[in-house]
């Protein structure tokens, strides 16, 4: 626990929702603050061996509901991670 997976998933959830993608995060991360992420975008990620239904509830689901492919662009500079989402121009 506390390895940053929830932080990364929350950033992806926030970005995907803002981009208008279909998103589903069944379990909110309301039990602890995630730095620089508003509580409404907190996603809890956890895996318990042999508990498939519990694992499915603590996951993040993003579906591309656009007519074009989508790219998640991650950049890391000066200790800051940024994520932008864009449609692929064909």
Buried (B, 14 or more C-beta within 10 A) or exposed (E): EEEEBBBBBBBBBBBBBEBEBEBEBEBEBEEEEBEEBEEEBBBBBBEEEEEEEEBEEBBBEBEBEBEEEBEBEEEEEEEEEEBEBEEEEE
